[in-house]
Amino acid sequence: MTGSPMGRGEVPGAPAARTAPGAPMRPGVAAARAGAPMPRDLALGAAELRGILRVVEDCERASSLASFRELALDGMARHLGYRHSAFFLGSSIETAFQDARPTGRGLALRLAGPYMERYRELEALSNPESLRSVRERGLATLDDLGVPERPEVRMRLERFLRAHGIHAKLLVRLFGPSNVGALISLLDSRPGAFGPRDRAVGAVLGRHLGNLLRFYIRTDPGPSVAGRLSARERDVVRLVAEGRSNRQVAEALCISIDTVKHHLTHALVATGCSNRTQLAIAWQRETSAFAPPSPPRP
């Protein structure tokens, strides 16, 4: 597989800006040398800024949410060189990876099916502590994911990805409506492929694409069902909503039936639902707001 030409943050045709001897330093350079964080946009060159603008322009032509997702990934491949990517949507950052039909390109698309089923079960992609970086900063690499006191959480994610030829990952959060978790996952076969420049590109894209996303999401001002549940409770409710019995849920999650019942009881109390059927309907209604429309029947 050929990796993204933007490996390690380099973009052909975008040389690093230099300050001539004796010339006053630009504000961004002066701030960086003084130890202050450089504004995200000032870390980019003209080539990257043009690429970002073209991606945004492509997405502005989207006629639907499904089209927006497709155009975002196509534009990032065409204009910025990110050819291996996936677009996830959910009611929160923690539930985004439960997306039943994520949009994918390149390596992510070829690894669909069984890969995605196992991918959703990884705790590193549902644990709030693991996802703190992407929630707060809008970005996260493999090194940022995981629970500090539980290194095995990230190790399982790394082993899983490497087994599928993925050695670098950059998560970009789209800052859209408050009740939406939108993430674009960039993948590469080369370790350390995403550097500071890629982070800067992701930060700017996350803001601008998030603003556009607001026009394609049916917003709900009330708190989400998923947002009231823990990561494990969301796993249980998702499987119940798929029609699985307590025994099947227990087998799928490698937990006891009593534990399944405990999680369901807590989920019912937290969401105000009176029974598992009502809970399943509430979950399906919420997640359907983010799923692309089904293809027409012949």
Secondary structure in CASP SS format (residue, H / E / C, confidence):
PFRMAT SS
TARGET T0000
AUTHOR 0000-0000-0000
METHOD secondary structure of the structure
MODEL  1
M C 1.00
T C 1.00
G C 1.00
S C 1.00
P C 1.00
M C 1.00
G H 1.00
R H 1.00
G H 1.00
E C 1.00
V C 1.00
P C 1.00
G C 1.00
A C 1.00
P C 1.00
A C 1.00
A C 1.00
R C 1.00
T C 1.00
A C 1.00
P C 1.00
G C 1.00
A C 1.00
P C 1.00
M C 1.00
R C 1.00
P H 1.00
G H 1.00
V H 1.00
A H 1.00
A H 1.00
A H 1.00
R H 1.00
A C 1.00
G C 1.00
A C 1.00
P C 1.00
M C 1.00
P C 1.00
R H 1.00
D H 1.00
L H 1.00
A H 1.00
L C 1.00
G C 1.00
A H 1.00
A H 1.00
E H 1.00
L H 1.00
R H 1.00
G H 1.00
I H 1.00
L H 1.00
R H 1.00
V H 1.00
V H 1.00
E H 1.00
D H 1.00
C H 1.00
E C 1.00
R C 1.00
A C 1.00
S C 1.00
S C 1.00
L H 1.00
A H 1.00
S H 1.00
F H 1.00
R H 1.00
E H 1.00
L H 1.00
A H 1.00
L H 1.00
D H 1.00
G H 1.00
M H 1.00
A H 1.00
R H 1.00
H H 1.00
L H 1.00
G C 1.00
Y C 1.00
R C 1.00
H C 1.00
S E 1.00
A E 1.00
F E 1.00
F E 1.00
L E 1.00
G E 1.00
S C 1.00
S C 1.00
I C 1.00
E C 1.00
T C 1.00
A H 1.00
F H 1.00
Q H 1.00
D C 1.00
A C 1.00
R C 1.00
P C 1.00
T E 1.00
G E 1.00
R E 1.00
G C 1.00
L H 1.00
A H 1.00
L H 1.00
R H 1.00
L C 1.00
A C 1.00
G C 1.00
P H 1.00
Y H 1.00
M H 1.00
E H 1.00
R H 1.00
Y H 1.00
R H 1.00
E C 1.00
L C 1.00
E H 1.00
A H 1.00
L H 1.00
S C 1.00
N C 1.00
P C 1.00
E C 1.00
S C 1.00
L C 1.00
R H 1.00
S H 1.00
V H 1.00
R H 1.00
E H 1.00
R C 1.00
G C 1.00
L E 1.00
A E 1.00
T E 1.00
L H 1.00
D H 1.00
D H 1.00
L C 1.00
G C 1.00
V E 1.00
P C 1.00
E C 1.00
R E 1.00
P H 1.00
E H 1.00
V H 1.00
R H 1.00
M H 1.00
R H 1.00
L H 1.00
E H 1.00
R H 1.00
F H 1.00
L H 1.00
R H 1.00
A H 1.00
H C 1.00
G C 1.00
I C 1.00
H C 1.00
A E 1.00
K E 1.00
L E 1.00
L E 1.00
V E 1.00
R E 1.00
L E 1.00
F C 1.00
G C 1.00
P C 1.00
S C 1.00
N C 1.00
V C 1.00
G E 1.00
A E 1.00
L E 1.00
I E 1.00
S E 1.00
L E 1.00
L E 1.00
D E 1.00
S C 1.00
R C 1.00
P C 1.00
G C 1.00
A C 1.00
F C 1.00
G C 1.00
P H 1.00
R H 1.00
D H 1.00
R H 1.00
A H 1.00
V H 1.00
G H 1.00
A H 1.00
V H 1.00
L H 1.00
G H 1.00
R H 1.00
H H 1.00
L H 1.00
G H 1.00
N H 1.00
L H 1.00
L H 1.00
R C 1.00
F C 1.00
Y C 1.00
I C 1.00
R C 1.00
T C 1.00
D C 1.00
P C 1.00
G C 1.00
P C 1.00
S C 1.00
V C 1.00
A H 1.00
G H 1.00
R H 1.00
L C 1.00
S C 1.00
A H 1.00
R H 1.00
E H 1.00
R H 1.00
D H 1.00
V H 1.00
V H 1.00
R H 1.00
L H 1.00
V H 1.00
A H 1.00
E C 1.00
G C 1.00
R C 1.00
S C 1.00
N H 1.00
R H 1.00
Q H 1.00
V H 1.00
A H 1.00
E H 1.00
A H 1.00
L H 1.00
C C 1.00
I C 1.00
S C 1.00
I H 1.00
D H 1.00
T H 1.00
V H 1.00
K H 1.00
H H 1.00
H H 1.00
L H 1.00
T H 1.00
H H 1.00
A H 1.00
L H 1.00
V H 1.00
A H 1.00
T H 1.00
G C 1.00
C C 1.00
S C 1.00
N C 1.00
R H 1.00
T H 1.00
Q H 1.00
L H 1.00
A H 1.00
I H 1.00
A H 1.00
W H 1.00
Q H 1.00
R H 1.00
E H 1.00
T H 1.00
S H 1.00
A C 1.00
F C 1.00
A C 1.00
P C 1.00
P C 1.00
S C 1.00
P C 1.00
P C 1.00
R C 1.00
P C 1.00
END
